[in-house]
């Protein structure tokens, strides 16, 4: 990806955050009202980062998938950024460490913290330099995104009790993995 294209991509990825922050700073929205949009944006971007791998494995790598695969690290890092923004809104709403610690034992809370911690590693090593330095271990460490995504969905389900939207984000990834698995088993039978 060319530098100008990367800048444009990052500007587009930052637009929702800019609107959220503007609403918060202007007083148009409370931090508590921005939990859901920031968390949902994190899940959307994680999903967009996770989908091209299994889909291109099933359908084959064409021009569309090559382009999508070329921006998946950007999408994943942006997902981490929105998860961090989600945390900032949580901290601002709670206002002190004591209430946050009081809630930590709740499954709906610790699943979110654990998801964020798991995302920290892939986000921190999402550079070409880290990829070269870590070699094979880089891909293994990037796979922490999968349990982080699952924990983010569980976090959402436990706190919102609104199963349909959360499951709608999980369904495409499950379908993509199913296609990948089906493609692998079908290829194994043909040879």
C-alpha positions as CSV (number, residue, x, y, z in Angstrom):
1,X,0.0,0.0,0.0
2,X,1.3,3.4,-0.9
3,X,1.9,6.0,1.9
4,X,-0.9,8.3,0.6
5,X,-3.3,5.4,0.6
6,X,-2.3,4.4,4.1
7,X,-2.8,7.9,5.4
8,X,-6.3,8.1,3.7
9,X,-7.2,4.7,5.2
10,X,-6.2,5.9,8.7
11,X,-8.1,9.1,8.3
12,X,-11.2,7.1,7.3
13,X,-10.7,4.7,10.3
14,X,-10.4,7.7,12.6
15,X,-13.6,9.5,11.6
16,X,-15.9,7.6,14.0
17,X,-13.5,8.2,16.9
18,X,-13.4,11.9,16.0
19,X,-17.2,12.1,16.2
20,X,-17.3,10.1,19.5
21,X,-14.6,12.3,21.1
22,X,-16.3,15.5,19.8
23,X,-19.6,14.4,21.3
24,X,-18.0,13.6,24.6
25,X,-15.8,16.8,24.8
26,X,-18.7,19.0,23.8
27,X,-21.0,17.5,26.4
28,X,-23.4,16.2,23.8
29,X,-22.8,12.6,25.0
30,X,-21.7,11.2,28.3
31,X,-18.8,8.8,28.5
32,X,-21.3,6.0,29.4
33,X,-23.2,6.7,26.2
34,X,-20.1,6.0,24.2
35,X,-19.3,2.6,25.6
36,X,-21.4,0.8,23.0
37,X,-20.4,2.7,19.9
38,X,-16.7,2.5,20.7
39,X,-16.9,-1.2,21.6
40,X,-19.0,-2.1,18.6
41,X,-16.5,-0.3,16.3
42,X,-13.7,-2.3,17.9
43,X,-15.6,-5.6,17.2
44,X,-16.4,-4.5,13.6
45,X,-12.8,-3.7,12.8
46,X,-11.5,-6.9,14.5
47,X,-14.0,-8.9,12.3
48,X,-12.9,-7.1,9.2
49,X,-9.3,-8.0,10.1
50,X,-10.1,-11.6,10.8
51,X,-12.3,-12.4,7.7
52,X,-10.0,-12.1,4.7
53,X,-7.7,-15.0,5.8
54,X,-10.3,-17.8,5.9
55,X,-12.3,-16.3,2.9
56,X,-9.2,-16.1,0.7
57,X,-8.2,-19.6,1.7
58,X,-11.6,-20.9,0.5
59,X,-12.2,-18.6,-2.6
60,X,-8.6,-18.2,-3.6
61,X,-6.5,-15.0,-3.5
62,X,-7.7,-12.6,-6.2
63,X,-7.4,-8.8,-6.6
64,X,-10.1,-8.1,-4.0
65,X,-8.7,-10.4,-1.3
66,X,-5.1,-9.2,-2.0
67,X,-6.3,-5.6,-1.3
68,X,-8.2,-6.6,1.8
69,X,-5.3,-8.7,3.1
70,X,-3.0,-5.7,2.5
71,X,-4.9,-3.6,5.0
72,X,-5.8,-6.2,7.6
73,X,-3.1,-5.2,10.0
74,X,-4.3,-1.6,9.8
75,X,-7.9,-2.8,10.6
76,X,-6.7,-4.8,13.5
77,X,-4.6,-2.0,15.0
78,X,-7.6,0.4,14.5
79,X,-9.8,-2.2,16.3
80,X,-7.3,-2.1,19.2
81,X,-7.5,1.7,19.1
82,X,-11.3,1.6,19.4
83,X,-11.1,-1.0,22.2
84,X,-8.7,1.5,24.0
85,X,-11.2,4.3,23.4
86,X,-13.8,2.0,24.9
87,X,-11.6,1.7,27.9
88,X,-11.1,5.5,28.1
89,X,-14.8,6.0,28.2
90,X,-15.2,3.4,30.9
91,X,-12.5,5.0,33.0
92,X,-14.0,8.4,32.5
93,X,-17.5,7.1,33.5
94,X,-16.3,5.2,36.5
95,X,-14.3,8.2,37.7
96,X,-12.1,6.3,40.2
97,X,-10.1,3.1,40.5
98,X,-12.1,1.7,43.5
99,X,-15.4,1.2,41.6
100,X,-13.5,-0.3,38.7
101,X,-11.8,-2.8,41.0
102,X,-15.1,-3.6,42.6
103,X,-16.5,-4.6,39.2
104,X,-13.5,-6.6,38.1
105,X,-14.9,-9.9,39.5
106,X,-17.9,-9.7,37.2
107,X,-17.6,-11.9,34.2
108,X,-18.9,-9.2,31.9
109,X,-16.1,-6.9,33.0
110,X,-13.1,-9.2,33.3
111,X,-13.8,-10.7,29.8
112,X,-13.4,-7.2,28.4
113,X,-10.2,-6.5,30.3
114,X,-8.8,-9.9,29.1
115,X,-9.8,-9.3,25.5
116,X,-8.0,-5.9,25.6
117,X,-4.9,-7.4,27.1
118,X,-4.8,-10.2,24.5
119,X,-5.2,-7.5,21.7
120,X,-2.3,-5.5,23.2
121,X,0.3,-8.1,21.9
122,X,-0.8,-8.3,18.3
123,X,-1.2,-4.5,18.2
124,X,2.2,-3.9,19.6
125,X,3.9,-6.2,17.0
126,X,1.9,-5.1,13.9
127,X,4.8,-3.6,12.1
128,X,7.0,-4.9,9.3
129,X,10.0,-4.6,11.6
130,X,8.4,-6.8,14.3
131,X,7.3,-9.3,11.6
132,X,10.9,-9.7,10.4
133,X,12.3,-9.8,14.0
134,X,9.9,-12.4,15.3
135,X,9.8,-14.5,12.1
136,X,7.5,-17.6,12.7
137,X,6.6,-16.5,16.2
138,X,5.0,-13.3,14.7
139,X,2.1,-15.2,13.2
140,X,1.6,-17.3,16.4
141,X,1.4,-14.1,18.5
142,X,-1.0,-12.5,16.0
143,X,-3.4,-15.4,16.6
144,X,-4.2,-14.0,20.0
145,X,-6.7,-11.9,18.1
146,X,-9.0,-15.0,17.8
147,X,-9.5,-15.5,21.6
148,X,-9.6,-11.7,22.0
149,X,-12.5,-11.5,19.5
150,X,-14.3,-14.4,21.3
151,X,-13.9,-12.7,24.7
152,X,-15.1,-9.4,23.2
153,X,-18.3,-11.1,22.0
154,X,-18.7,-12.7,25.4
155,X,-18.1,-9.4,27.1
156,X,-20.8,-7.8,24.9
157,X,-23.3,-10.7,25.6
158,X,-22.8,-10.6,29.3
159,X,-23.2,-6.8,29.6
160,X,-25.8,-5.9,27.0
161,X,-27.9,-9.1,27.1
162,X,-28.7,-8.2,23.5
163,X,-27.7,-11.4,21.8
164,X,-28.8,-10.7,18.2
165,X,-26.3,-7.9,17.3
166,X,-23.4,-9.7,19.0
167,X,-24.2,-12.9,17.3
168,X,-24.5,-11.1,14.0
169,X,-20.9,-10.1,14.3
170,X,-19.9,-13.7,15.2
171,X,-21.8,-15.4,12.4
172,X,-19.7,-14.2,9.4
173,X,-16.5,-15.3,11.1
174,X,-18.0,-18.7,11.9
175,X,-19.2,-19.0,8.3
176,X,-15.8,-18.1,7.0
177,X,-14.1,-20.6,9.2
178,X,-16.7,-23.2,8.2
179,X,-15.9,-22.5,4.5
180,X,-12.2,-22.8,5.2
181,X,-12.6,-26.1,7.0
182,X,-14.9,-27.4,4.3
183,X,-12.4,-26.4,1.6
184,X,-9.6,-28.2,3.5
185,X,-11.6,-31.4,4.0
186,X,-12.8,-31.4,0.3
187,X,-9.3,-30.9,-1.0
188,X,-8.1,-33.8,1.2
189,X,-10.7,-36.1,-0.3
190,X,-9.8,-35.1,-3.9
191,X,-6.1,-36.0,-3.7
